[in-house]
Amino acid sequence: METEKMDQQPECPACSGRKKIRTEEERKALLKRLRLAEGQIRGIENMVENDAWCPDILIQVSAVTSALNSFNRELLACHIRSCVADDIRAGHDEAITDLVKMLQKLMK
């Protein structure tokens, strides 16, 4: 069992397997951004139900996209400051390769 665990990618000290232990401040900041996007999406649903003008809806969709991009930036910053930095300090340079792969997926 120990050998299997050693063959797997090392765990980030700030993470527990595939879970991330966040500070209360991180959690609040991320949830605030998600709730903003959620509210904007509900607003778009109302606009569609009430036959709002297409350009007005498109502007609101752009606002949701911006809110989700903001969420991604916040989450990525937390990930780099904790998981990636801790892995590098621990000598796990493959964290950089993993980060690059993730960024490539995000930038499609």
N, C-alpha and C positions, 0 to 999 in steps of 0.2 A: 504494500500500500504506500509506504514512504517513497519507494522508487517511482511509482506512478506520479506522485505529487511533484517530485523533483523534475520529471520530464515535462511537466506543464509549465506554462509561462509563469514567472514569479508574480506573487500577489503584491500589489501596491500596499505599503503600510497604512495608507489612509483608507484603503478599500478592504472589503471583506469578500473575497471571491469576486463575484460579478455585482456586488453591491458597493455603493459609495457611502461612507459615513460623512455626512455634511454637517457643517456648523449650523446653528439656528439662523444666523445671519444669511448664510448662503441659501438655505431653504426658503426663507422669507423673500429674498430678492428674486429667486427663480419663480416661486409661486405667484408673486405679484405680477411678473411679466406674463405668465401664462393666463392669469385671470383677466388681465387687460385684453389679451388676444381673444379669450373666450367671450368676453363682453362685446367686443367688436364683431365677432362672428354672429352672435345673437342679433346684433343690430342689422347685419346684412340679411339675415333670415327675415327679419321684419320688413326690410326694404323690398325684398323679393315678394313677400306675401302682399305688400301694399302697392305693388306695381310701380316702384320707384324708377326714375329715369336711369337708363343703363350707365351713363358716365358717372353718376353719383355712386352707384354700386361699385363700379370699377375703382373709384377713388378709395372707397372703404376697404375693398379687397387689398389694395396696395398698402393701406395702413396696417392691416392684419399681417401681411407679409413682412412689413418693417418690424412689427412687434415680435414676430417669431424669429427674425434675424437677430434682433436685440437679445432675445432669450438665448439663442445659440451662442452669441458672443460671450454672454455672461457665463454660460455653462462651460464653454471651451476654456475661458480664462480660469475658472475654478479647477478644471481638470489639469491644465498645464501647471498651475501653481502648486497643486497637491500631488496628484498621482504621477504625472510625468516627472516633475522635479524630484520627488522622493525616489522614484525608480532610478533616475540618473545618479543621484547621490549614493544609492545602494550598489552602483556598478552595473545596472541593467540597461545598457545602452540601446537594447532593442526597443525600448520605450520610444525612442526617437523615430525608428522605422514604423512602429505602430501608429504614432501620431501623424506621420506623413501620409500613411495609407488612409487614415480616417479623414484627414483634410482633403485628400483627393476625392473621396466619396462625397464629402460635403460640398465640394465645389463643382460638381457635375452640372 
